[in-house]
Amino acid sequence: MRHRKARHLLNRFTSWRKATIVSLAKNLFKYQRIKTTLARAKACQPLAEKIISLAKQDGLFSKRRIYKLLGEHSLVSLLSKDIAPRFKNRTSGFTRIIKLGKRRGDDANLVIFELTEIKEEKKRAKVEEQAKPEAKPGQETRKPAVKEKPVEETHPKTESKVAEKPPITKKPTKSFLGGIRSIFKKERDSL
Protein backbone atom coordinates (compact mmCIF):
# COMPACT_ATOMS: atom_id res chain seq x y z
CA MET A 1 0.00 0.00 0.00
CA ARG A 2 1.18 3.53 -0.71
CA HIS A 3 -0.44 5.37 2.14
CA ARG A 4 1.05 8.83 2.83
CA LYS A 5 3.52 8.61 -0.05
CA ALA A 6 2.31 11.72 -1.85
CA ARG A 7 4.79 13.46 -4.12
CA HIS A 8 4.87 14.90 -7.59
CA LEU A 9 6.20 12.04 -9.71
CA LEU A 10 6.34 13.94 -13.04
CA ASN A 11 6.44 10.59 -14.85
CA ARG A 12 10.22 10.27 -14.29
CA PHE A 13 12.69 8.08 -12.47
CA THR A 14 13.79 9.38 -9.07
CA SER A 15 17.15 10.81 -10.15
CA TRP A 16 15.66 12.34 -13.28
CA ARG A 17 12.83 13.91 -11.27
CA LYS A 18 15.27 15.41 -8.73
CA ALA A 19 17.42 16.81 -11.52
CA THR A 20 14.37 18.38 -13.19
CA ILE A 21 13.24 20.05 -9.97
CA VAL A 22 16.74 21.37 -9.15
CA SER A 23 17.11 22.69 -12.71
CA LEU A 24 13.80 24.53 -12.42
CA ALA A 25 14.89 26.05 -9.11
CA LYS A 26 18.22 27.20 -10.59
CA ASN A 27 16.48 28.87 -13.51
CA LEU A 28 13.96 30.48 -11.19
CA PHE A 29 16.73 32.12 -9.18
CA LYS A 30 18.69 33.17 -12.28
CA TYR A 31 15.81 34.68 -14.24
CA GLN A 32 13.30 35.35 -11.38
CA ARG A 33 10.45 34.26 -13.65
CA ILE A 34 10.10 31.12 -15.76
CA LYS A 35 7.39 29.63 -17.93
CA THR A 36 6.71 25.95 -17.25
CA THR A 37 3.90 23.47 -16.68
CA LEU A 38 1.68 23.50 -13.62
CA ALA A 39 2.85 20.08 -12.41
CA ARG A 40 6.53 21.05 -12.59
CA ALA A 41 5.92 24.38 -10.85
CA LYS A 42 4.02 22.70 -8.01
CA ALA A 43 6.81 20.14 -7.66
CA CYS A 44 9.51 22.82 -7.55
CA GLN A 45 7.75 25.27 -5.25
CA PRO A 46 8.60 23.56 -1.92
CA LEU A 47 12.29 23.35 -2.84
CA ALA A 48 12.43 27.00 -3.91
CA GLU A 49 10.71 28.13 -0.70
CA LYS A 50 13.12 26.04 1.38
CA ILE A 51 16.18 27.45 -0.38
CA ILE A 52 15.06 31.06 0.05
CA SER A 53 14.34 30.53 3.75
CA LEU A 54 17.84 29.01 4.10
CA ALA A 55 19.35 32.00 2.28
CA LYS A 56 17.62 34.38 4.70
CA GLN A 57 19.62 32.88 7.59
CA ASP A 58 22.83 34.12 5.87
CA GLY A 59 25.29 31.89 7.67
CA LEU A 60 28.09 29.68 6.46
CA PHE A 61 26.18 26.51 7.29
CA SER A 62 23.10 27.66 5.39
CA LYS A 63 25.24 28.63 2.38
CA ARG A 64 26.79 25.16 2.39
CA ARG A 65 23.36 23.55 2.53
CA ILE A 66 22.21 25.68 -0.42
CA TYR A 67 25.34 24.69 -2.36
CA LYS A 68 24.63 21.05 -1.61
CA LEU A 69 21.14 21.45 -3.11
CA LEU A 70 22.00 23.63 -6.13
CA GLY A 71 25.67 22.93 -6.83
CA GLU A 72 26.61 26.43 -8.07
CA HIS A 73 28.61 28.97 -6.09
CA SER A 74 27.35 31.86 -8.22
CA LEU A 75 23.74 31.03 -7.32
CA VAL A 76 24.61 30.79 -3.61
CA SER A 77 26.11 34.28 -3.67
CA LEU A 78 23.19 35.62 -5.73
CA LEU A 79 20.73 34.19 -3.20
CA SER A 80 22.54 35.52 -0.15
CA LYS A 81 23.35 39.00 -1.53
CA ASP A 82 20.42 39.82 -3.79
CA ILE A 83 17.37 37.59 -3.40
CA ALA A 84 17.25 36.91 0.37
CA PRO A 85 17.35 40.61 1.44
CA ARG A 86 14.22 41.24 -0.64
CA PHE A 87 12.29 38.74 1.49
CA LYS A 88 13.48 39.89 4.94
CA ASN A 89 9.94 40.96 5.92
CA ARG A 90 8.29 37.71 4.75
CA THR A 91 8.19 34.39 6.52
CA SER A 92 6.76 32.44 3.58
CA GLY A 93 5.16 32.94 0.19
CA PHE A 94 8.37 33.61 -1.68
CA THR A 95 7.08 32.22 -4.99
CA ARG A 96 3.82 32.35 -6.90
CA ILE A 97 2.23 30.46 -9.76
CA ILE A 98 0.22 32.39 -12.35
CA LYS A 99 -1.84 30.28 -14.76
CA LEU A 100 -1.58 31.06 -18.48
CA GLY A 101 -3.71 28.49 -20.25
CA LYS A 102 -3.21 25.26 -22.14
CA ARG A 103 -0.32 24.32 -24.38
CA ARG A 104 -1.38 23.69 -27.95
CA GLY A 105 0.49 20.45 -28.60
CA ASP A 106 -0.29 18.32 -25.55
CA ASP A 107 -2.92 20.40 -23.69
CA ALA A 108 -0.67 20.82 -20.64
CA ASN A 109 -1.47 23.64 -18.23
CA LEU A 110 1.14 26.37 -18.66
CA VAL A 111 2.05 28.73 -15.82
CA ILE A 112 4.46 31.50 -14.96
CA PHE A 113 6.47 30.47 -11.91
CA GLU A 114 8.06 33.54 -10.35
CA LEU A 115 9.44 35.12 -7.22
CA THR A 116 6.97 37.42 -5.49
CA GLU A 117 9.58 40.17 -5.01
CA ILE A 118 11.11 40.78 -8.44
CA LYS A 119 13.89 43.26 -9.00
CA GLU A 120 13.23 44.90 -12.35
CA GLU A 121 16.16 47.01 -13.52
CA LYS A 122 15.76 46.43 -17.26
CA LYS A 123 12.37 48.12 -17.50
CA ARG A 124 13.59 51.11 -15.53
CA ALA A 125 16.53 51.54 -17.90
CA LYS A 126 14.17 51.56 -20.88
CA VAL A 127 11.92 54.11 -19.19
CA GLU A 128 14.93 56.36 -18.51
CA GLU A 129 15.99 56.19 -22.16
CA GLN A 130 12.51 57.18 -23.30
CA ALA A 131 12.31 60.02 -20.76
CA LYS A 132 15.35 61.91 -22.10
CA PRO A 133 14.64 65.62 -22.39
CA GLU A 134 13.48 66.58 -25.84
CA ALA A 135 14.79 69.66 -27.65
CA LYS A 136 12.96 72.89 -27.01
CA PRO A 137 11.45 74.69 -30.02
CA GLY A 138 14.20 77.37 -29.94
CA GLN A 139 17.06 74.85 -29.78
CA GLU A 140 18.35 72.80 -32.64
CA THR A 141 19.48 69.26 -32.13
CA ARG A 142 22.83 68.40 -33.63
CA LYS A 143 23.29 65.15 -35.40
CA PRO A 144 26.74 63.64 -35.68
CA ALA A 145 28.39 64.59 -38.94
CA VAL A 146 28.59 61.78 -41.46
CA LYS A 147 32.00 61.54 -43.07
CA GLU A 148 31.86 61.39 -46.80
CA LYS A 149 34.48 59.62 -48.85
CA PRO A 150 36.63 61.99 -50.90
CA VAL A 151 36.05 61.80 -54.62
CA GLU A 152 39.17 60.52 -56.35
CA GLU A 153 40.25 61.92 -59.66
CA THR A 154 40.54 59.28 -62.32
CA HIS A 155 42.51 59.32 -65.52
CA PRO A 156 40.97 58.08 -68.75
CA LYS A 157 43.60 55.33 -69.06
CA THR A 158 42.80 53.81 -65.62
CA GLU A 159 39.07 53.84 -66.28
CA SER A 160 39.46 51.59 -69.29
CA LYS A 161 41.65 49.16 -67.32
CA VAL A 162 39.03 48.77 -64.61
CA ALA A 163 36.28 48.15 -67.12
CA GLU A 164 38.32 45.54 -69.02
CA LYS A 165 38.75 43.15 -66.06
CA PRO A 166 37.06 39.82 -66.62
CA PRO A 167 34.08 39.02 -64.38
CA ILE A 168 34.82 36.93 -61.30
CA THR A 169 33.54 33.40 -61.69
CA LYS A 170 32.19 31.46 -58.75
CA LYS A 171 34.00 28.35 -57.66
CA PRO A 172 32.02 25.18 -58.17
CA THR A 173 30.41 23.92 -55.00
CA LYS A 174 31.73 20.79 -53.32
CA SER A 175 30.39 17.53 -54.52
CA PHE A 176 28.12 15.53 -52.27
CA LEU A 177 30.83 13.15 -51.08
CA GLY A 178 33.27 16.00 -50.48
CA GLY A 179 30.78 17.57 -48.10
CA ILE A 180 30.29 14.32 -46.20
CA ARG A 181 34.05 13.80 -45.81
CA SER A 182 34.37 17.10 -43.96
CA ILE A 183 31.78 15.94 -41.43
CA PHE A 184 33.60 12.72 -40.61
CA LYS A 185 37.14 14.06 -40.28
CA LYS A 186 39.08 12.48 -37.43
CA GLU A 187 40.49 15.73 -36.02
CA ARG A 188 40.15 16.21 -32.28
CA ASP A 189 38.29 19.20 -30.93
CA SER A 190 40.51 21.31 -28.72
CA LEU A 191 38.97 22.77 -25.60
C-alpha positions as CSV (number, residue, x, y, z in Angstrom):
1,M,0.0,0.0,0.0
2,R,1.2,3.5,-0.7
3,H,-0.4,5.4,2.1
4,R,1.0,8.8,2.8
5,K,3.5,8.6,0.0
6,A,2.3,11.7,-1.9
7,R,4.8,13.5,-4.1
8,H,4.9,14.9,-7.6
9,L,6.2,12.0,-9.7
10,L,6.3,13.9,-13.0
11,N,6.4,10.6,-14.8
12,R,10.2,10.3,-14.3
13,F,12.7,8.1,-12.5
14,T,13.8,9.4,-9.1
15,S,17.2,10.8,-10.1
16,W,15.7,12.3,-13.3
17,R,12.8,13.9,-11.3
18,K,15.3,15.4,-8.7
19,A,17.4,16.8,-11.5
20,T,14.4,18.4,-13.2
21,I,13.2,20.1,-10.0
22,V,16.7,21.4,-9.2
23,S,17.1,22.7,-12.7
24,L,13.8,24.5,-12.4
25,A,14.9,26.1,-9.1
26,K,18.2,27.2,-10.6
27,N,16.5,28.9,-13.5
28,L,14.0,30.5,-11.2
29,F,16.7,32.1,-9.2
30,K,18.7,33.2,-12.3
31,Y,15.8,34.7,-14.2
32,Q,13.3,35.3,-11.4
33,R,10.4,34.3,-13.7
34,I,10.1,31.1,-15.8
35,K,7.4,29.6,-17.9
36,T,6.7,26.0,-17.3
37,T,3.9,23.5,-16.7
38,L,1.7,23.5,-13.6
39,A,2.9,20.1,-12.4
40,R,6.5,21.0,-12.6
41,A,5.9,24.4,-10.9
42,K,4.0,22.7,-8.0
43,A,6.8,20.1,-7.7
44,C,9.5,22.8,-7.5
45,Q,7.7,25.3,-5.3
46,P,8.6,23.6,-1.9
47,L,12.3,23.4,-2.8
48,A,12.4,27.0,-3.9
49,E,10.7,28.1,-0.7
50,K,13.1,26.0,1.4
51,I,16.2,27.5,-0.4
52,I,15.1,31.1,0.1
53,S,14.3,30.5,3.7
54,L,17.8,29.0,4.1
55,A,19.3,32.0,2.3
56,K,17.6,34.4,4.7
57,Q,19.6,32.9,7.6
58,D,22.8,34.1,5.9
59,G,25.3,31.9,7.7
60,L,28.1,29.7,6.5
61,F,26.2,26.5,7.3
62,S,23.1,27.7,5.4
63,K,25.2,28.6,2.4
64,R,26.8,25.2,2.4
65,R,23.4,23.6,2.5
66,I,22.2,25.7,-0.4
67,Y,25.3,24.7,-2.4
68,K,24.6,21.1,-1.6
69,L,21.1,21.5,-3.1
70,L,22.0,23.6,-6.1
71,G,25.7,22.9,-6.8
72,E,26.6,26.4,-8.1
73,H,28.6,29.0,-6.1
74,S,27.3,31.9,-8.2
75,L,23.7,31.0,-7.3
76,V,24.6,30.8,-3.6
77,S,26.1,34.3,-3.7
78,L,23.2,35.6,-5.7
79,L,20.7,34.2,-3.2
80,S,22.5,35.5,-0.1
81,K,23.3,39.0,-1.5
82,D,20.4,39.8,-3.8
83,I,17.4,37.6,-3.4
84,A,17.2,36.9,0.4
85,P,17.3,40.6,1.4
86,R,14.2,41.2,-0.6
87,F,12.3,38.7,1.5
88,K,13.5,39.9,4.9
89,N,9.9,41.0,5.9
90,R,8.3,37.7,4.7
91,T,8.2,34.4,6.5
92,S,6.8,32.4,3.6
93,G,5.2,32.9,0.2
94,F,8.4,33.6,-1.7
95,T,7.1,32.2,-5.0
96,R,3.8,32.3,-6.9
97,I,2.2,30.5,-9.8
98,I,0.2,32.4,-12.4
99,K,-1.8,30.3,-14.8
100,L,-1.6,31.1,-18.5
101,G,-3.7,28.5,-20.3
102,K,-3.2,25.3,-22.1
103,R,-0.3,24.3,-24.4
104,R,-1.4,23.7,-27.9
105,G,0.5,20.5,-28.6
106,D,-0.3,18.3,-25.5
107,D,-2.9,20.4,-23.7
108,A,-0.7,20.8,-20.6
109,N,-1.5,23.6,-18.2
110,L,1.1,26.4,-18.7
111,V,2.0,28.7,-15.8
112,I,4.5,31.5,-15.0
113,F,6.5,30.5,-11.9
114,E,8.1,33.5,-10.4
115,L,9.4,35.1,-7.2
116,T,7.0,37.4,-5.5
117,E,9.6,40.2,-5.0
118,I,11.1,40.8,-8.4
119,K,13.9,43.3,-9.0
120,E,13.2,44.9,-12.3
121,E,16.2,47.0,-13.5
122,K,15.8,46.4,-17.3
123,K,12.4,48.1,-17.5
124,R,13.6,51.1,-15.5
125,A,16.5,51.5,-17.9
126,K,14.2,51.6,-20.9
127,V,11.9,54.1,-19.2
128,E,14.9,56.4,-18.5
129,E,16.0,56.2,-22.2
130,Q,12.5,57.2,-23.3
131,A,12.3,60.0,-20.8
132,K,15.3,61.9,-22.1
133,P,14.6,65.6,-22.4
134,E,13.5,66.6,-25.8
135,A,14.8,69.7,-27.6
136,K,13.0,72.9,-27.0
137,P,11.4,74.7,-30.0
138,G,14.2,77.4,-29.9
139,Q,17.1,74.8,-29.8
140,E,18.4,72.8,-32.6
141,T,19.5,69.3,-32.1
142,R,22.8,68.4,-33.6
143,K,23.3,65.1,-35.4
144,P,26.7,63.6,-35.7
145,A,28.4,64.6,-38.9
146,V,28.6,61.8,-41.5
147,K,32.0,61.5,-43.1
148,E,31.9,61.4,-46.8
149,K,34.5,59.6,-48.9
150,P,36.6,62.0,-50.9
151,V,36.0,61.8,-54.6
152,E,39.2,60.5,-56.4
153,E,40.2,61.9,-59.7
154,T,40.5,59.3,-62.3
155,H,42.5,59.3,-65.5
156,P,41.0,58.1,-68.8
157,K,43.6,55.3,-69.1
158,T,42.8,53.8,-65.6
159,E,39.1,53.8,-66.3
160,S,39.5,51.6,-69.3
161,K,41.6,49.2,-67.3
162,V,39.0,48.8,-64.6
163,A,36.3,48.2,-67.1
164,E,38.3,45.5,-69.0
165,K,38.7,43.1,-66.1
166,P,37.1,39.8,-66.6
167,P,34.1,39.0,-64.4
168,I,34.8,36.9,-61.3
169,T,33.5,33.4,-61.7
170,K,32.2,31.5,-58.8
171,K,34.0,28.4,-57.7
172,P,32.0,25.2,-58.2
173,T,30.4,23.9,-55.0
174,K,31.7,20.8,-53.3
175,S,30.4,17.5,-54.5
176,F,28.1,15.5,-52.3
177,L,30.8,13.2,-51.1
178,G,33.3,16.0,-50.5
179,G,30.8,17.6,-48.1
180,I,30.3,14.3,-46.2
181,R,34.1,13.8,-45.8
182,S,34.4,17.1,-44.0
183,I,31.8,15.9,-41.4
184,F,33.6,12.7,-40.6
185,K,37.1,14.1,-40.3
186,K,39.1,12.5,-37.4
187,E,40.5,15.7,-36.0
188,R,40.2,16.2,-32.3
189,D,38.3,19.2,-30.9
190,S,40.5,21.3,-28.7
191,L,39.0,22.8,-25.6
